[in-house]
């Protein structure tokens, strides 16, 4: 008796048995001969009839398959609108519920990672609430000025601690008055003389770098501030650079959509055609990809570009065309730098560097916090240049957010997804997908 009829989902209650059948294939080290899933069938076989299918709806992995000896072909039929995949590395099936497009792994984000919890200027002697990787966190400074991060839910009756207050350096719950010290340990229960055993909050390792509060979301013993991106190299926390903080935004979209948005700046020509001076030239500029152990840069080198109004304001003495770098540098899932150097086209002399630092922190699998800092090594004593960047950002950032939230709505709509296609310009973003997947898989190893 077949596990499923070839009727495209009429026997959905048998799906569990079907997945168990697929798991046996992996345990036996055998690959399957034909596209056995509705998602794979919809995306087609290899032209040579080899049976290579693609689980595109969530994973995007190509699945080469050969039929196992002793398993009847009638046992292998499609599950309509399900997305189960077993890739060539033997990773377990992933479905629409536990794999987040565009990644093909069960976990949406790495936890052994430094993320940005807040601007340093946000954190003071009041409790600041922020959701980070699906967990409520409270941030504050001790009386000595040290930035602290604790779990944001009271273990007594699940009251949000952000609704409480500070008593000295302790956090007092606003519900029943339990107090927790800066190490997370419960120090006082007003209704009794002692404190419950094991009553404590999680304390997150924290570091302050480049005007940012960094939080480590993995095991505390693995936190190493040396793994925080070198923000000084891109202009943060340096007296010889001018830096602006743009308002933080919370976006209803998964963080990976913003990563891919920033790694393909050809969108500037279309989404930002009215807000970024000279943006109409970006899509046509050739792309190269440069990889290091800690970063990946998608490089665009615009040459002999006409002087646009922004560069004219930044460099009033410039009269001729310029060479301009349009970089997208992935420094990790937490941060991407765009922008770069500008040169006088006639002499090759550097005019200056304008960086846009995009800070990305998942709030949940489908929401994120998005911060932008602009940094330049010219016009340090000209604050109006920073005001120009803040004004431009107030128009540009909503355009990106609108695009990302539109994609997120499509992904959550339940609609049948077309087979994803990529262009040569997507090479950098696809490499970053693989990097991020490898980082997440390494945590589960």
MIPA-289107 format. One record per residue (C-alpha): residue number from 1; residue in three letters; x, y, z. Coordinates in Angstrom, 1 decimal, decimal comma. Example, Ala and Ser with C-alpha at 12.3 -4.5 7.8 and 13.67 -1.06 7.14 Angstrom:
BEGIN
    nr   rest       xx       yy       zz
     1    ALA     12,3     -4,5      7,8
     2    SER     13,7     -1,1      7,1
//
This chain:
BEGIN
    nr   rest       xx       yy       zz
     1    UNK      0,0      0,0      0,0
     2    UNK      1,5      3,3     -1,0
     3    UNK      2,4      5,8      1,7
     4    UNK      0,7      8,5     -0,3
     5    UNK     -1,5      8,4     -3,4
     6    UNK     -0,3     10,4     -6,4
     7    UNK     -3,1     12,8     -5,9
     8    UNK     -1,2     15,8     -4,6
     9    UNK     -2,1     15,9     -1,0
    10    UNK     -5,4     14,1     -0,7
    11    UNK     -3,9     11,9      2,0
    12    UNK     -2,0     14,6      3,9
    13    UNK     -2,5     12,7      7,3
    14    UNK      0,0     10,1      6,0
    15    UNK      2,7     12,8      5,5
    16    UNK      4,5     11,8      8,8
    17    UNK      4,9      8,2      7,5
    18    UNK      6,3      9,5      4,3
    19    UNK      8,9     11,7      6,0
    20    UNK      9,9      8,7      8,1
    21    UNK     10,4      6,8      4,9
    22    UNK     12,7      9,6      3,6
    23    UNK     14,7      9,6      6,8
    24    UNK     15,4      5,9      6,3
    25    UNK     16,9      6,8      3,0
    26    UNK     19,4      9,0      4,7
    27    UNK     20,1      6,5      7,4
    28    UNK     20,9      3,9      4,8
    29    UNK     23,1      6,3      2,9
    30    UNK     20,8      6,0     -0,2
    31    UNK     19,5      8,7     -2,4
    32    UNK     16,1      8,7     -4,0
    33    UNK     15,5      8,3     -7,8
    34    UNK     12,9     10,7     -8,7
    35    UNK     11,4     14,0     -7,6
    36    UNK      9,1     12,8     -4,9
    37    UNK      7,8     16,0     -3,5
    38    UNK      5,3     18,4     -5,0
    39    UNK      7,7     21,3     -4,6
    40    UNK     10,4     19,4     -6,5
    41    UNK      8,0     18,2     -9,2
    42    UNK      6,7     21,7     -9,7
    43    UNK     10,3     22,9    -10,4
    44    UNK     11,2     20,1    -12,8
    45    UNK     13,7     17,3    -13,4
    46    UNK     17,2     17,7    -14,8
    47    UNK     17,3     17,9    -18,6
    48    UNK     19,2     14,6    -18,7
    49    UNK     16,4     12,8    -16,7
    50    UNK     18,8     12,3    -13,8
    51    UNK     16,1     13,2    -11,3
    52    UNK     17,7     16,3     -9,9
    53    UNK     15,0     18,4     -8,3
    54    UNK     14,9     21,6     -6,4
    55    UNK     13,2     22,4     -3,1
    56    UNK     12,9     26,1     -4,0
    57    UNK     10,0     27,2     -1,8
    58    UNK     12,2     27,3      1,3
    59    UNK     15,5     25,7      0,7
    60    UNK     16,7     26,3     -2,8
    61    UNK     18,9     23,2     -2,6
    62    UNK     19,4     20,9     -5,6
    63    UNK     18,5     17,4     -4,7
    64    UNK     20,2     14,6     -6,8
    65    UNK     18,3     11,4     -6,2
    66    UNK     18,5      7,7     -7,0
    67    UNK     15,9      5,1     -6,0
    68    UNK     16,8      2,8     -3,1
    69    UNK     16,8     -0,9     -3,6
    70    UNK     13,9     -2,7     -2,1
    71    UNK     11,6      0,3     -1,9
    72    UNK      8,7      0,2     -4,4
    73    UNK      8,2      3,2     -6,7
    74    UNK      4,5      3,3     -5,7
    75    UNK      5,6      4,3     -2,2
    76    UNK      6,9      7,6     -3,5
    77    UNK      4,5     10,3     -4,5
    78    UNK      4,1     14,0     -4,1
    79    UNK      2,8     16,0     -1,2
    80    UNK      1,0     19,0     -2,6
    81    UNK      2,3     22,4     -1,4
    82    UNK      4,6     20,7      1,2
    83    UNK      8,3     21,5      1,1
    84    UNK     10,4     18,7      2,5
    85    UNK     14,0     18,3      1,4
    86    UNK     17,0     16,1      2,1
    87    UNK     20,1     17,6      0,6
    88    UNK     23,2     15,9     -0,6
    89    UNK     24,9     16,4      2,7
    90    UNK     22,3     14,4      4,6
    91    UNK     20,8     17,3      6,5
    92    UNK     17,4     16,5      8,0
    93    UNK     14,1     17,4      6,2
    94    UNK     13,2     21,0      6,5
    95    UNK      9,7     22,3      6,0
    96    UNK      7,9     25,6      5,7
    97    UNK      7,6     25,8      9,5
    98    UNK     11,3     25,4     10,4
    99    UNK     13,3     26,7      7,5
   100    UNK     13,3     30,4      6,8
   101    UNK     13,8     31,5      3,2
   102    UNK     16,3     32,3      1,9
   103    UNK     18,2     29,9      4,2
   104    UNK     17,9     26,1      4,2
   105    UNK     18,6     25,5      7,8
   106    UNK     16,2     24,9     10,7
   107    UNK     17,4     27,8     12,9
   108    UNK     16,7     31,3     11,5
   109    UNK     19,8     32,9     12,9
   110    UNK     23,1     32,1     14,7
   111    UNK     23,2     32,6     18,4
   112    UNK     27,0     32,3     19,0
   113    UNK     27,2     35,8     17,5
   114    UNK     27,7     39,4     18,6
   115    UNK     24,6     41,5     17,7
   116    UNK     24,0     45,2     18,3
   117    UNK     21,5     45,7     21,1
   118    UNK     21,3     49,5     21,0
   119    UNK     23,1     52,7     20,3
   120    UNK     25,3     53,5     23,3
   121    UNK     23,5     56,8     23,6
   122    UNK     20,2     55,0     24,2
   123    UNK     21,3     53,1     27,3
   124    UNK     21,3     55,0     30,6
   125    UNK     19,7     54,8     34,0
   126    UNK     16,3     53,9     32,7
   127    UNK     15,4     50,4     31,7
   128    UNK     15,4     50,0     27,9
   129    UNK     13,4     47,0     26,5
   130    UNK     14,4     45,3     23,3
   131    UNK     13,5     42,0     21,8
   132    UNK     16,6     40,2     20,5
   133    UNK     16,4     36,8     18,7
   134    UNK     12,9     36,3     20,1
   135    UNK     13,9     37,1     23,7
   136    UNK     12,9     40,1     25,7
   137    UNK     16,0     41,9     27,0
   138    UNK     16,4     44,9     29,3
   139    UNK     19,4     47,2     29,0
   140    UNK     20,7     49,8     31,5
   141    UNK     23,8     51,3     32,9
   142    UNK     25,1     50,8     36,4
   143    UNK     25,8     53,8     38,6
   144    UNK     29,4     53,5     37,4
   145    UNK     28,4     53,7     33,8
   146    UNK     28,8     50,0     32,8
   147    UNK     26,3     48,8     30,2
   148    UNK     24,3     45,7     31,4
   149    UNK     21,9     43,4     29,7
   150    UNK     19,5     41,0     31,5
   151    UNK     16,6     38,8     30,5
   152    UNK     13,5     40,9     30,4
   153    UNK     10,9     38,6     32,0
   154    UNK     10,5     38,2     35,8
   155    UNK     10,7     34,5     36,7
   156    UNK      8,1     35,0     39,5
   157    UNK      5,0     35,6     37,4
   158    UNK      6,3     36,5     33,9
   159    UNK      5,9     40,3     34,3
   160    UNK      7,9     42,4     31,8
   161    UNK     10,8     43,8     33,8
   162    UNK     10,9     46,9     31,6
   163    UNK      7,8     48,0     33,5
   164    UNK      9,8     48,0     36,7
   165    UNK     12,6     50,4     37,8
   166    UNK     16,1     50,6     39,1
   167    UNK     16,9     50,5     42,8
   168    UNK     20,6     51,3     42,9
   169    UNK     22,0     48,9     40,4
   170    UNK     19,3     46,3     40,9
   171    UNK     16,2     45,8     38,7
   172    UNK     13,0     45,9     40,7
   173    UNK     10,0     44,1     39,2
   174    UNK      7,0     46,4     39,0
   175    UNK      4,5     43,6     39,9
   176    UNK      5,6     42,1     43,2
   177    UNK      8,9     44,0     43,9
   178    UNK     11,4     41,1     43,4
   179    UNK     14,9     42,7     42,9
   180    UNK     17,6     41,3     40,7
   181    UNK     21,2     42,5     40,9
   182    UNK     23,4     43,4     37,9
   183    UNK     24,6     39,7     37,8
   184    UNK     21,0     38,6     37,4
   185    UNK     20,7     37,0     40,9
   186    UNK     17,6     37,7     42,9
   187    UNK     18,6     39,8     45,9
   188    UNK     15,4     40,6     47,6
   189    UNK     11,8     39,4     47,9
   190    UNK      9,7     42,0     49,8
   191    UNK      7,2     39,4     51,1
   192    UNK      9,7     37,1     52,7
   193    UNK     13,2     37,1     54,3
   194    UNK     14,9     34,8     51,9
   195    UNK     15,0     34,4     48,1
   196    UNK     13,8     31,3     46,2
   197    UNK     16,5     28,9     45,2
   198    UNK     17,9     29,4     41,6
   199    UNK     16,0     32,7     41,3
   200    UNK     18,0     34,6     38,8
   201    UNK     17,8     36,3     35,4
   202    UNK     20,1     35,5     32,5
   203    UNK     22,9     38,0     32,2
   204    UNK     24,1     38,6     28,7
   205    UNK     27,8     39,4     27,9
   206    UNK     28,0     43,0     26,7
   207    UNK     30,7     45,1     25,1
   208    UNK     30,7     48,8     24,1
   209    UNK     32,4     49,5     20,8
   210    UNK     32,1     52,3     18,2
   211    UNK     29,1     54,0     19,9
   212    UNK     27,2     50,7     20,0
   213    UNK     26,2     48,3     22,7
   214    UNK     27,0     44,7     21,6
   215    UNK     25,3     41,7     23,1
   216    UNK     26,4     38,1     22,9
   217    UNK     23,4     35,7     22,5
   218    UNK     25,2     32,4     22,8
   219    UNK     26,8     30,6     25,7
   220    UNK     28,4     33,1     27,9
   221    UNK     31,7     31,2     28,2
   222    UNK     32,2     31,5     24,4
   223    UNK     31,8     35,3     24,3
   224    UNK     35,0     36,9     22,9
   225    UNK     34,9     40,6     22,1
   226    UNK     37,7     40,0     19,7
   227    UNK     35,1     38,6     17,3
   228    UNK     33,2     41,9     17,1
   229    UNK     33,7     43,5     13,7
   230    UNK     36,5     46,0     13,4
   231    UNK     34,3     49,1     13,5
   232    UNK     37,2     51,5     13,8
   233    UNK     38,4     50,5     10,3
   234    UNK     35,1     51,8      8,9
   235    UNK     35,1     55,1     10,9
   236    UNK     33,2     54,3     14,1
   237    UNK     34,6     55,5     17,5
   238    UNK     37,3     57,6     16,0
   239    UNK     38,0     61,3     16,6
   240    UNK     39,2     61,8     13,0
   241    UNK     35,8     60,7     11,5
   242    UNK     32,4     62,4     11,7
   243    UNK     29,5     60,0     12,6
   244    UNK     25,8     60,4     12,6
   245    UNK     23,2     58,1     14,2
   246    UNK     20,0     57,6     12,3
   247    UNK     16,8     56,8     14,1
   248    UNK     16,4     53,1     14,8
   249    UNK     13,6     51,3     12,9
   250    UNK     11,8     48,0     13,6
   251    UNK     11,0     46,3     10,4
   252    UNK      8,3     43,6      9,9
   253    UNK     10,6     41,4      7,8
   254    UNK     13,3     38,7      8,4
   255    UNK     16,8     40,0      8,7
   256    UNK     18,1     38,0      5,8
   257    UNK     16,0     40,1      3,4
   258    UNK     17,8     43,2      4,4
   259    UNK     21,2     41,5      4,1
   260    UNK     20,4     40,6      0,5
   261    UNK     18,9     44,0     -0,2
   262    UNK     22,2     45,6      0,8
   263    UNK     24,4     43,1     -1,0
   264    UNK     22,8     44,0     -4,4
   265    UNK     22,9     47,7     -4,8
   266    UNK     21,4     47,5     -8,3
   267    UNK     18,1     48,2     -6,5
   268    UNK     19,3     51,7     -5,9
   269    UNK     18,6     52,5     -9,6
   270    UNK     15,0     51,6     -9,2
   271    UNK     13,8     51,8     -5,6
   272    UNK     15,9     54,9     -4,8
   273    UNK     15,7     56,6     -8,3
   274    UNK     14,4     59,8     -6,8
   275    UNK     16,2     59,8     -3,4
   276    UNK     19,9     59,0     -4,1
   277    UNK     21,8     61,4     -6,4
   278    UNK     23,5     59,5     -9,2
   279    UNK     21,7     56,3     -8,3
   280    UNK     20,6     55,8    -11,9
   281    UNK     24,1     54,7    -12,8
   282    UNK     24,6     52,0    -10,2
   283    UNK     22,8     49,0    -11,8
   284    UNK     25,0     49,2    -14,9
   285    UNK     28,4     49,2    -13,0
   286    UNK     30,2     45,9    -13,2
   287    UNK     30,5     43,8    -10,0
   288    UNK     33,3     41,8     -8,5
   289    UNK     33,3     39,8     -5,2
   290    UNK     36,2     39,8     -2,8
   291    UNK     36,3     37,3      0,1
   292    UNK     38,3     37,2      3,3
   293    UNK     37,9     34,9      6,3
   294    UNK     35,9     37,6      8,1
   295    UNK     34,2     39,5      5,3
   296    UNK     32,8     39,4      1,8
   297    UNK     32,7     42,6     -0,3
   298    UNK     30,6     43,1     -3,5
   299    UNK     32,5     45,8     -5,2
   300    UNK     31,3     48,3     -7,8
   301    UNK     33,8     50,8     -9,2
   302    UNK     32,0     53,7    -10,9
   303    UNK     34,4     55,6    -13,2
   304    UNK     34,2     59,1    -14,8
   305    UNK     30,8     59,6    -13,2
   306    UNK     29,2     63,1    -13,7
   307    UNK     29,4     65,3    -10,6
   308    UNK     26,1     64,8     -8,8
   309    UNK     24,5     67,4     -6,4
   310    UNK     25,5     65,5     -3,2
   311    UNK     29,2     65,2     -4,1
   312    UNK     29,2     68,9     -5,1
   313    UNK     27,9     69,8     -1,7
   314    UNK     30,5     67,5      0,0
   315    UNK     33,4     68,8     -2,1
   316    UNK     32,5     72,3     -3,3
   317    UNK     35,9     72,7     -5,1
   318    UNK     35,3     69,7     -7,2
   319    UNK     34,4     70,6    -10,8
   320    UNK     35,0     67,5    -12,9
   321    UNK     33,8     63,9    -13,0
   322    UNK     34,6     61,4    -10,2
   323    UNK     35,5     57,8     -9,6
   324    UNK     33,2     56,5     -6,9
   325    UNK     33,2     53,2     -5,0
   326    UNK     29,8     51,5     -4,3
   327    UNK     30,8     48,8     -2,0
   328    UNK     28,7     46,3     -0,1
   329    UNK     30,9     44,7      2,6
   330    UNK     29,4     41,9      4,7
   331    UNK     31,0     42,0      8,1
   332    UNK     28,7     39,4      9,5
   333    UNK     24,9     39,0      9,9
   334    UNK     25,0     41,9     12,3
   335    UNK     26,6     44,6     10,0
   336    UNK     27,0     45,6      6,4
   337    UNK     29,0     48,6      5,2
   338    UNK     28,0     50,3      1,9
   339    UNK     29,5     53,4      0,3
   340    UNK     33,3     53,9     -0,1
   341    UNK     35,9     56,2     -1,4
   342    UNK     35,5     59,0     -4,0
   343    UNK     38,3     60,3     -6,3
   344    UNK     38,9     63,1     -8,7
   345    UNK     38,7     61,3    -12,1
   346    UNK     41,4     63,6    -13,7
   347    UNK     44,1     63,1    -11,1
   348    UNK     43,1     60,0     -9,1
   349    UNK     43,4     62,0     -5,9
   350    UNK     41,2     60,7     -3,1
   351    UNK     38,5     63,2     -2,1
   352    UNK     37,2     61,3      0,9
   353    UNK     35,4     58,2      2,1
   354    UNK     31,7     58,1      2,9
   355    UNK     30,5     55,0      4,6
   356    UNK     27,0     53,9      5,4
   357    UNK     27,0     51,3      8,3
   358    UNK     23,9     49,2      8,4
   359    UNK     23,3     47,4     11,7
   360    UNK     20,9     44,5     11,6
   361    UNK     19,6     42,7     14,7
   362    UNK     16,8     40,1     14,5
   363    UNK     13,9     40,8     16,9
   364    UNK     12,2     37,5     16,0
   365    UNK     12,3     35,2     12,9
   366    UNK     10,2     37,7     11,0
   367    UNK     11,1     41,1     12,6
   368    UNK     14,3     43,0     12,9
   369    UNK     15,8     46,2     14,3
   370    UNK     17,6     48,3     11,7
   371    UNK     20,0     51,0     12,6
   372    UNK     22,2     53,2     10,3
   373    UNK     25,3     55,2     11,1
   374    UNK     26,9     57,4      8,5
   375    UNK     30,7     58,0      8,8
   376    UNK     33,0     60,2      6,8
   377    UNK     36,7     61,2      7,0
   378    UNK     36,2     64,7      5,5
   379    UNK     34,4     67,8      6,5
   380    UNK     34,7     66,8     10,2
   381    UNK     34,0     70,4     11,2
   382    UNK     31,0     70,8      8,9
   383    UNK     27,9     69,5     10,8
   384    UNK     25,6     70,5      7,9
   385    UNK     27,1     67,5      5,9
   386    UNK     25,8     65,2      8,6
   387    UNK     22,4     66,9      8,6
   388    UNK     22,3     66,2      4,8
   389    UNK     22,9     62,5      5,5
   390    UNK     20,2     62,3      8,2
   391    UNK     17,7     64,0      5,8
   392    UNK     18,6     61,7      3,0
   393    UNK     18,3     58,7      5,3
   394    UNK     14,8     59,7      6,4
   395    UNK     13,7     59,4      2,7
   396    UNK     15,9     56,4      1,7
   397    UNK     15,4     54,0      4,6
   398    UNK     11,6     53,9      4,3
   399    UNK     11,9     52,9      0,7
   400    UNK     14,0     49,8      1,6
   401    UNK     11,7     49,0      4,5
   402    UNK      8,7     49,2      2,3
   403    UNK     10,3     46,7     -0,2
   404    UNK     11,4     44,3      2,5
   405    UNK      8,0     44,3      4,3
   406    UNK      6,3     43,7      0,9
   407    UNK      8,4     40,6      0,3
   408    UNK      7,8     39,4      3,8
   409    UNK      4,0     39,7      3,2
   410    UNK      4,4     37,6      0,1
   411    UNK      6,4     34,9      1,9
   412    UNK      3,8     34,7      4,6
   413    UNK      0,8     34,7      2,3
   414    UNK      0,9     31,0      1,6
   415    UNK      1,1     31,7     -2,2
   416    UNK      2,8     29,2     -4,5
   417    UNK      6,3     30,6     -5,0
   418    UNK      7,9     30,7     -8,4
   419    UNK     11,2     29,0     -8,9
   420    UNK     13,8     31,4     -7,7
   421    UNK     16,1     32,8    -10,3
   422    UNK     19,4     34,6     -9,8
   423    UNK     21,5     36,9    -11,9
   424    UNK     25,3     37,2    -12,0
   425    UNK     25,1     40,2     -9,7
   426    UNK     23,6     37,9     -7,0
   427    UNK     26,9     35,9     -6,6
   428    UNK     27,9     37,8     -3,5
   429    UNK     24,5     37,3     -1,8
   430    UNK     24,4     33,6     -2,6
   431    UNK     27,9     33,2     -1,1
   432    UNK     26,7     35,0      2,0
   433    UNK     23,7     32,6      2,2
   434    UNK     26,1     29,7      2,3
   435    UNK     28,3     31,4      4,9
   436    UNK     25,4     32,1      7,2
   437    UNK     24,0     28,5      6,8
   438    UNK     27,5     27,1      7,6
   439    UNK     27,7     29,3     10,7
   440    UNK     24,3     28,1     11,9
   441    UNK     25,0     24,5     11,2
   442    UNK     28,3     24,7     13,0
   443    UNK     26,4     25,6     16,2
   444    UNK     24,4     22,4     15,9
   445    UNK     27,4     20,2     15,2
//
